[in-house]
Amino acid sequence: MAADLAALAADRDLTPLWAAVHKRLCAGRQPAAIASVRVEGLSSGGLATLRAWVDTTARRRRDQSAVVATGRVTVVPIRDVLAALGLSADNLQRLVEMAVGRPVIDLAAARRTASAQRRGLWADVEAALPSLPGLVARMRAAGTDDETAVRHLVGALARVVPLLPCTPPTSLAKLSHDYAGDPHYFDLDQLPGVRLVTAVAELTGVSEPRRPDLVRAMLAGVGILADRLSSTVLIHQVRVRGTGPIDRRLRDATTPVALTLLDLTVHPPTFAPQVLTVVENPSVLEAAMTHASPLAFACTSGHLGSVDHALLQLAVDHGVSLRYAGDLDGPGLHIANVVAETYGAQLVAMSADTVEQAGPEPSDVPLGEPPAWLDQGLSDALRSTGRVVYQEHDAVLKSLFTP
């Protein structure tokens, strides 16, 4: 008579055995093909029960059990157990599901199905983007857990690529709206935007740019206008020698002028040779007007964007000598390092002397650990005070307004 499956499943001493079998079935093994399993953590009661079922009298005389225990691992002959219980292999899956409380899912088959689906996905991607094998290879190497998102991206790219170069030029937001259904879909700080940049670089045969102004310049080359109006850089008392509309605006201005990426790329001013002090915070320009400073200033308003890179590169191209000053905190020091390394700017008001002149408590904001690349003197001074030195401090402003 066959054993009661419910009673077997309810025996806690045998749960480790049924869990091990459950794992083997989920790995794709057929019940009839499982001859034995390795079980960890089987109790002494469970071991005694199994040996009582499968060990013959002859085995007991020779002290050679069919259930072999070595340390915490026990090898159990499943076929012998089923035979002793009067069960067939067909009963095994139902038994272990009752014992473990979870259905058997053939994970190996699921993996094979998923693999086949992925092969189908990438075949479809290759067919949709035949002119972009490099992009397809990159996407395939990155993999995906969201096939729907990949197909949406590929569909949008497949609609956009034949349009390039866009004539007349169109904004990135308009392109995103019309061909992806969302004006922010190809935003350049999102993965679809990154993929679009990679696609344009591959189509035009150029190395993919990293600087935001160069990315936008490359997109503009194929008629995609990205964020030309949304961000600005402030210019104050910068001398120009050109005759274009932006030159005239700067020449006639008596207060700071906000320039967009459009201004700097479509009608770029021609800067005269001079020293240009680039600062992080607009408050410095307010202070420059209050102190009637004659110096030329530009303000990036924090982290460098495309318009800021465009200004700095234009200044370098026109032979302008650059000085840079930022807050003496983590972000400010990082920006300063980028400007100095990329554009050869001299750092001002960012020295140990400035920190010392600012006094022992230049602000209420703790600094944290200075970056490892800092000059040792500045690093020691910042550690000594342990506080951020902001550009609004009089010691910083005094240094900035000194020619």
Buried (B, 14 or more C-beta within 10 A) or exposed (E): EEBEBEEBBEBEBBBBBBBBBBBBBBEBBEBEEBEBBEBEEBBEEBBEBBBEBBBEEEBEEEEEBBBEBEEEEBEBBBEBBBEBBEBEBEBBBBBBBBBBEEEBEBBEEEEEEEEEEBEEBBEBBBEBBEEBEBBBEBBBEEEBEEBEEBBBBBBBBBBBBEBBEBEEBBBBBBBBBBBBEBBBBBBBEEEBBBBBBBBBBBBEEEEBBEBBBBBBBBBBBBBBBBBBEEBBBBBBBBBBEBEBEBBBBBBEEEEBBEBBBBBBBBBBBBBBEBEBBBBBBBBBBBBBBEEEBEBBBBBBBBEBBBBBBBBBBBBBEBEBBBBBBBBBBBEBBBBBBBBBEBBEBBBBBBBBBBBBBBEEEBBEEEBEEBBEEBEEEBBEBBEEBEBBBBBBBEBBBEBBBEE
